[in-house]
Amino acid sequence: MFLWLFSPDGGRILEEIKLKNGISAYNIHVNGVLHCRVRYSQLLGLHEQIKKEYGSNVVPNFPPKKIFTLTPAEVEQRREQLEKYMQAVRQHPLLGASDLFNSFLRKAQQETQQIPTEEAALDICLCSGPKLTVHILTSDQTEDVLEAVGTKLDLPDDLVGYFSLFLVHEGVDGSLTFVRKLQEFELPYVSITSLQSSEFHIVLRKSYWDMAYDQDVMDNRVGLNLLYAQTVSDIERGWILVNKDQQRQLKSLQEKGSKKEFIHLAQTLKYYGYIKFDPCITDFPEKGCQVIVSAGNNELNFHVKLPNEQMKEGSFKVTRMRCWRVTSSQVPVTNGTTNPCGSAKCDVKLELAFEYLMSKDRLQWVTITSQQAIMMSICLQSMVDELMVKKSGGSIKKVSEISTTESLHRADSQQAVKSPPLLTKLNSVSLRGISTSNSTNDISSNDFHGNYAFEGIGDDDL
């Protein structure tokens, strides 16, 4: 699993600051929010540990020590080099998933926020009903908290991996904005506490896309209740489209307490299992179009409002996305209201761009400008992971997190299905009948995410 790192100033993940003792340090931002503060010596220590563990041929270059005082230009050069180093490590399929790297970020996060290790109560929101309170340590990582939630709910261990914890922002009207899926390098208690806002919550939600996995979950009473509650919530929020006749059928099943039948009917409805994002802007089919994007069923669904007020709907299949990337740029601050970035003012514009196979020999870039661009990218990657596991292993019961050996494991056996690197230079991606020269952008950058689930279009598809 990967995560893009961005700072609020439109691209810097490392921001140099001066501590009270005059020593330089760096603020590391994640998705526009301060994650931790580290010194050069700490980063150097991390580098030495990684080099010892994985070998110098695997580790990216690290900016060397300087004996003399650095000039302002050299200071900025070092900051840029450290930033590139952190991005390179995080994007490396082995190093970025290593406990060595993630534990470094977790420890730094706790030290920066000055939250000591102690017992604490953490509220977890279910999709409907009362909040669930788990008693954890403030230093517990995401996996530990998820396991604690599973234990509190009496959810079997082999079903815990079907769910994930998400950071969400609740609007004054009760709307939910998904900020991100909580990652392995962060401490959920510290993350939610550092935001210092009652508008942010941690929500438990299923983390798979293929509805075939629903049956595994529904075979268990607790899993059934969780899936039923999420389905009811999605319908109430309008995320799942329901006509009057279907609404009557669903209400009847609810009154009878027929939860499985309720879910089976919901599975036939439009946008079942999708995550809906806040309204944003796209350049497809025209620049500046307003769009509501939803992710699910191995696609991004667009509900576009054209300049002439006409509404159009279309979908982009993840298997026809050759690659994608997230970029950021600085924009003027227009107000000081709290927003899903987690700060009083957010002056970064995020864009998700993907290259799509429109026809047999035509690739086209489509761009979405949204503060949830990183969350969209994470959704795309998890869809690709799920597709690759199914292609490699056939029947699978559980999609687990990518381990440090870069493998995905089947829940019903000890067999490991090798997963392809999640980040790779695109010239190594096999494209059926498509040359890289078709792209309108420079695709040599490591910022691009090659799609190993990409499928060319054959004559039968046209």
C-alpha positions in Angstrom: 0.0 0.0 0.0 1.3 3.5 -0.8 0.4 6.9 0.4 1.2 10.2 -1.2 2.9 12.8 1.0 2.1 16.4 0.5 2.4 19.6 2.5 0.0 22.5 2.6 2.3 24.7 0.5 1.7 22.8 -2.7 4.4 20.2 -3.0 6.8 20.2 -0.1 6.5 17.3 2.3 9.5 18.6 4.3 9.5 22.1 5.6 12.6 23.4 7.4 12.1 25.1 10.7 14.3 26.4 13.5 13.9 25.0 17.0 14.4 27.1 20.1 17.9 25.9 20.5 18.7 27.0 17.0 18.9 23.5 15.5 17.2 22.9 12.2 14.4 20.4 11.9 11.9 19.4 9.3 8.1 19.2 9.4 6.9 16.2 7.5 3.4 16.6 6.2 1.0 13.8 5.1 -1.9 14.8 2.9 -1.5 18.4 3.8 -1.5 17.8 7.6 1.6 17.9 9.9 2.5 14.4 10.8 5.7 14.7 12.6 8.9 16.8 13.1 12.4 15.3 12.7 16.0 16.4 12.6 18.6 15.7 9.9 20.4 13.4 12.4 17.2 11.3 12.9 16.7 10.9 9.1 20.4 10.0 8.7 20.0 7.4 11.5 16.9 5.9 9.7 18.9 5.8 6.4 21.8 3.9 8.1 19.3 1.4 9.6 17.6 0.8 6.2 21.0 0.4 4.5 22.1 -2.1 7.1 18.9 -4.1 6.8 18.3 -4.0 3.1 21.7 -3.3 1.5 23.1 -0.1 0.1 22.1 -1.1 -3.5 18.4 -0.9 -2.5 18.4 2.4 -0.6 18.1 5.7 -2.4 20.9 8.3 -2.1 21.0 10.3 1.1 22.3 13.9 1.2 25.7 13.8 2.9 26.8 15.7 6.0 28.5 19.0 5.5 31.4 20.2 7.7 30.9 24.0 7.1 27.8 26.1 7.7 25.4 25.8 4.8 24.5 28.8 2.7 20.7 29.5 2.1 20.9 27.9 -1.3 22.6 24.8 0.2 19.9 24.6 2.9 17.2 24.6 0.3 19.1 22.0 -1.8 19.4 19.7 1.2 15.7 20.1 2.0 14.8 19.1 -1.6 17.2 16.1 -1.4 15.7 14.9 1.8 12.2 15.3 0.4 13.1 13.3 -2.6 14.7 10.7 -0.3 11.5 10.3 1.8 9.3 10.1 -1.3 11.6 7.4 -2.8 11.7 5.3 0.3 7.9 5.6 0.8 7.2 4.6 -2.8 9.7 1.7 -2.8 7.6 -1.5 -2.8 9.9 -3.1 -0.1 11.2 -0.1 1.9 7.9 1.8 2.1 6.1 -1.2 3.6 8.8 -2.1 6.0 8.2 -1.9 9.8 11.5 -0.1 10.1 10.3 2.9 8.1 6.7 2.9 9.4 7.8 2.5 13.0 10.1 5.5 12.6 7.2 7.6 11.4 4.9 6.4 14.2 7.5 7.2 16.9 8.2 10.6 15.4 4.4 11.3 15.2 4.0 10.5 18.9 7.0 12.6 19.9 6.0 15.6 17.8 2.5 15.6 19.2 3.9 15.1 22.7 1.4 12.4 23.7 2.9 9.9 26.1 2.2 6.2 25.9 -0.7 5.5 28.2 -4.1 3.9 28.3 -6.8 5.8 26.5 -10.3 5.5 25.2 -10.9 5.9 21.5 -14.3 6.3 19.9 -14.9 4.4 16.7 -18.0 5.3 14.6 -20.0 2.5 13.1 -22.0 3.3 10.0 -25.2 3.6 12.1 -26.0 3.3 15.7 -24.0 4.4 18.8 -20.2 4.9 18.8 -18.0 2.1 19.9 -15.4 2.9 22.5 -12.2 0.8 22.6 -9.6 1.0 25.3 -6.1 1.1 23.8 -2.7 2.5 24.2 -2.0 5.9 22.7 1.0 4.3 20.9 -1.1 1.5 19.3 -0.8 1.5 15.5 -3.7 1.2 13.1 -3.6 -2.6 12.9 -3.7 -2.8 16.7 -6.7 -0.5 17.0 -8.5 -2.4 14.2 -8.0 -5.7 16.1 -9.2 -4.1 19.3 -12.4 -3.0 17.5 -12.8 -6.5 16.2 -12.4 -8.0 19.7 -14.9 -5.5 21.2 -17.5 -6.4 18.5 -16.7 -10.1 18.8 -15.8 -10.2 15.1 -13.8 -13.3 14.1 -10.1 -12.7 13.4 -10.4 -14.0 9.9 -13.0 -11.3 9.1 -11.2 -8.3 10.7 -9.2 -7.9 7.4 -12.4 -7.3 5.5 -12.7 -3.9 7.3 -10.6 -0.8 7.7 -10.6 2.4 9.7 -11.2 5.6 7.8 -10.7 9.2 8.9 -13.8 11.2 7.9 -14.9 14.8 8.2 -18.5 15.5 9.2 -20.1 18.6 7.9 -22.6 20.7 9.7 -25.4 19.1 7.6 -24.3 15.6 8.6 -22.5 14.9 5.3 -19.4 12.7 5.4 -16.1 13.5 3.6 -13.7 10.6 3.5 -10.2 12.1 4.1 -8.2 8.9 4.0 -7.8 5.3 5.1 -5.7 5.2 8.2 -2.3 3.8 7.3 0.2 1.6 9.0 2.7 4.4 9.7 0.3 6.3 11.9 -1.2 6.1 15.4 -5.0 6.5 15.2 -5.3 8.0 18.6 -2.6 10.6 18.0 -3.9 11.3 14.5 -7.4 12.1 15.6 -6.3 14.0 18.8 -3.8 16.2 16.9 -6.7 17.5 14.6 -8.3 19.1 17.7 -11.7 19.2 16.1 -15.0 17.4 16.9 -15.8 17.4 13.2 -13.3 14.5 12.5 -14.1 10.9 13.3 -12.7 7.4 12.8 -15.2 5.2 11.0 -15.2 1.4 10.5 -16.2 0.4 7.0 -15.6 -2.6 4.7 -12.4 -2.3 2.7 -13.1 -4.5 -0.3 -14.8 -3.8 -3.6 -16.1 -7.1 -5.0 -19.5 -7.9 -3.6 -18.7 -11.6 -3.8 -16.9 -11.2 -0.6 -20.1 -10.1 1.1 -21.1 -13.7 1.5 -18.0 -14.4 3.7 -19.0 -11.5 5.9 -22.7 -12.4 6.0 -22.0 -15.9 7.2 -21.1 -14.4 10.5 -23.7 -12.7 12.7 -21.5 -9.7 13.6 -20.2 -9.3 10.1 -23.8 -9.4 8.8 -24.8 -6.6 11.2 -21.9 -4.4 10.2 -22.6 -4.9 6.5 -26.3 -4.3 7.0 -25.7 -1.1 9.0 -23.4 0.2 6.3 -25.9 -0.6 3.5 -28.7 1.1 5.4 -26.5 4.2 6.0 -25.4 4.4 2.3 -29.1 4.2 1.2 -30.1 6.9 3.7 -27.3 9.2 2.5 -28.3 8.7 -1.1 -25.1 6.9 -2.0 -27.1 4.0 -3.3 -29.9 4.9 -5.7 -33.4 3.5 -4.8 -36.7 4.0 -6.7 -40.1 4.0 -4.9 -40.8 0.3 -5.6 -37.4 -0.8 -4.3 -37.8 1.5 -1.3 -41.0 -0.3 -0.4 -39.4 -3.7 -0.8 -36.4 -2.7 1.4 -38.7 -1.2 4.1 -40.7 -4.5 4.2 -37.5 -6.5 4.6 -36.4 -4.2 7.4 -39.6 -4.6 9.2 -39.3 -8.4 8.9 -35.7 -8.2 10.2 -34.5 -10.0 7.0 -31.0 -8.5 6.9 -29.5 -11.0 4.3 -32.4 -10.5 1.9 -32.1 -6.7 2.4 -28.4 -6.8 1.4 -29.1 -9.2 -1.5 -31.7 -6.7 -2.9 -29.3 -3.8 -2.2 -26.6 -5.6 -4.2 -28.8 -5.2 -7.3 -29.1 -1.4 -6.9 -27.0 1.2 -8.6 -23.9 2.3 -6.7 -24.0 -0.4 -4.1 -20.6 -0.6 -2.3 -19.4 2.7 -3.8 -17.7 5.5 -1.9 -19.1 8.9 -3.0 -16.8 11.9 -3.0 -17.6 15.6 -2.6 -18.5 17.7 -5.7 -15.3 18.7 -7.6 -14.0 19.7 -11.0 -13.0 17.7 -14.1 -11.7 18.5 -17.6 -13.8 15.7 -19.1 -15.6 16.0 -21.4 -14.9 19.8 -21.2 -12.6 21.8 -19.0 -14.2 23.2 -15.8 -17.1 20.8 -15.6 -18.6 20.2 -12.2 -18.6 16.5 -11.3 -19.6 14.1 -8.6 -17.2 11.1 -8.5 -18.0 7.7 -7.0 -15.6 4.8 -6.6 -16.7 1.2 -6.8 -17.2 -1.9 -8.9 -13.7 -1.4 -10.3 -14.5 2.0 -11.8 -14.7 5.7 -11.2 -18.2 6.9 -12.0 -18.7 10.5 -13.2 -21.9 12.4 -12.8 -21.0 15.5 -14.8 -22.7 18.9 -15.1 -21.8 20.4 -18.4 -21.5 24.2 -19.0 -24.9 24.2 -20.7 -26.5 22.8 -17.5 -26.9 19.4 -19.1 -26.2 16.4 -16.9 -24.2 13.4 -18.2 -23.1 10.2 -16.6 -20.2 7.8 -17.5 -17.8 5.4 -16.0 -14.0 4.8 -16.3 -13.0 1.2 -15.7 -9.8 0.8 -13.7 -8.7 -2.0 -16.1 -8.5 0.6 -18.9 -6.5 3.1 -16.9 -2.9 2.7 -18.1 -1.5 4.8 -15.2 -2.4 7.7 -12.8 -0.7 10.2 -10.6 -1.6 12.8 -7.9 -0.1 16.3 -8.1 -0.4 19.4 -6.0 -0.1 23.1 -6.5 -0.4 26.2 -4.4 -3.6 28.3 -4.5 -4.6 31.5 -2.7 -6.5 31.0 0.6 -10.0 32.3 0.2 -11.3 31.8 3.8 -10.3 30.5 7.2 -12.9 27.9 7.7 -12.1 24.3 8.7 -12.1 21.9 5.8 -11.3 18.2 5.2 -7.6 18.9 5.0 -7.6 19.1 8.7 -6.4 22.7 9.1 -8.0 26.1 9.5 -6.8 27.1 6.0 -5.7 24.8 3.2 -3.9 26.4 0.3 -3.1 23.3 -1.7 -4.9 22.2 -4.9 -4.8 18.4 -5.4 -5.4 16.7 -8.8 -5.8 13.1 -9.8 -5.0 12.5 -13.4 -5.3 9.1 -15.1 -4.5 8.1 -18.7 -7.5 6.2 -20.1 -7.8 3.9 -23.1 -10.8 5.5 -24.9 -10.5 3.2 -27.9 -8.2 0.6 -29.3 -5.4 3.0 -30.2 -6.4 6.2 -28.4 -5.2 7.2 -24.9 -6.5 10.3 -23.2 -5.7 12.1 -19.9 -8.6 12.8 -17.6 -8.0 15.1 -14.6 -10.0 15.5 -11.4 -9.4 18.5 -9.2 -10.4 17.5 -5.7 -9.2 17.7 -2.1 -9.9 14.0 -2.0 -7.6 13.2 -4.9 -5.3 11.1 -2.6 -8.3 9.1 -1.3 -9.4 8.5 -4.9 -5.9 7.3 -5.8 -5.9 4.9 -2.8 -9.3 3.5 -3.9 -7.9 2.9 -7.4 -4.8 1.1 -6.0 -6.9 -1.1 -3.8 -9.1 -2.1 -6.7 -6.0 -3.0 -8.7 -4.6 -5.0 -5.8 -7.9 -6.9 -5.5 -8.0 -7.6 -9.3 -4.4 -8.8 -9.3 -5.0 -11.2 -6.4 -8.0 -12.7 -8.0 -6.1 -13.1 -11.3 -3.2 -14.8 -9.5 -5.0 -16.9 -7.0 -8.4 -17.7 -8.3 -10.8 -18.0 -5.3 -9.8 -15.9 -2.3 -11.6 -15.3 0.9 -9.7 -12.4 2.3 -7.6 -9.6 0.9 -4.9 -8.7 3.5 -2.5 -5.8 3.7 0.7 -6.0 1.6 3.5 -7.3 3.8 7.1 -6.4 3.8 7.7 -9.3 1.5 5.4 -7.6 -1.0 3.0 -10.5 -1.0 -0.8 -10.9 -0.7 -1.9 -14.0 1.2 -5.0 -16.1 0.7 -6.9 -16.5 4.0 -7.7 -20.2 3.4 -4.1 -21.3 3.0 -0.5 -20.3 3.7 0.2 -19.9 0.0 1.5 -16.4 -0.9 0.4 -14.8 -4.2 3.2 -12.5 -5.4 2.0 -9.0 -6.0 3.6 -6.8 -8.6 5.4 -3.6 -7.5 2.8 -0.9 -6.9 5.1 1.9 -8.1 7.2 1.3 -11.2 8.5 3.1 -14.2 5.9 2.9 -16.9 8.3 1.7 -19.5 8.2 -1.7 -17.8 4.4 -1.9 -18.1 3.2 -4.1 -20.9 0.6 -2.4 -23.1 -1.1 -4.4 -25.8 -0.7 -2.5 -29.0 -0.1 0.9 -27.3 3.1 2.8 -27.5 4.2 5.3 -24.9 4.3 8.0 -27.5 0.5 8.2 -27.4 0.7 10.0 -24.0 0.4 13.7 -24.0 2.5 13.9 -20.8 6.0 12.9 -19.9 5.6 9.4 -18.4 9.2 8.9 -17.3 8.6 10.2 -13.8 8.4 7.9 -10.8 5.3 9.9 -9.7 3.2 7.8 -12.0 1.6 4.6 -10.9 1.7 1.9 -13.5 -1.5 -0.3 -13.6 -0.8 -4.0 -13.7 -4.5 -4.7 -14.1 -4.5 -2.7 -17.4 -6.1 -4.5 -20.2 -6.0 -3.3 -23.8 -9.1 -3.2 -25.9 -9.5 -5.9 -28.6 -11.6 -6.0 -31.7 -14.4 -7.7 -29.8 -14.6 -4.8 -27.3 -15.3 -2.2 -30.0 
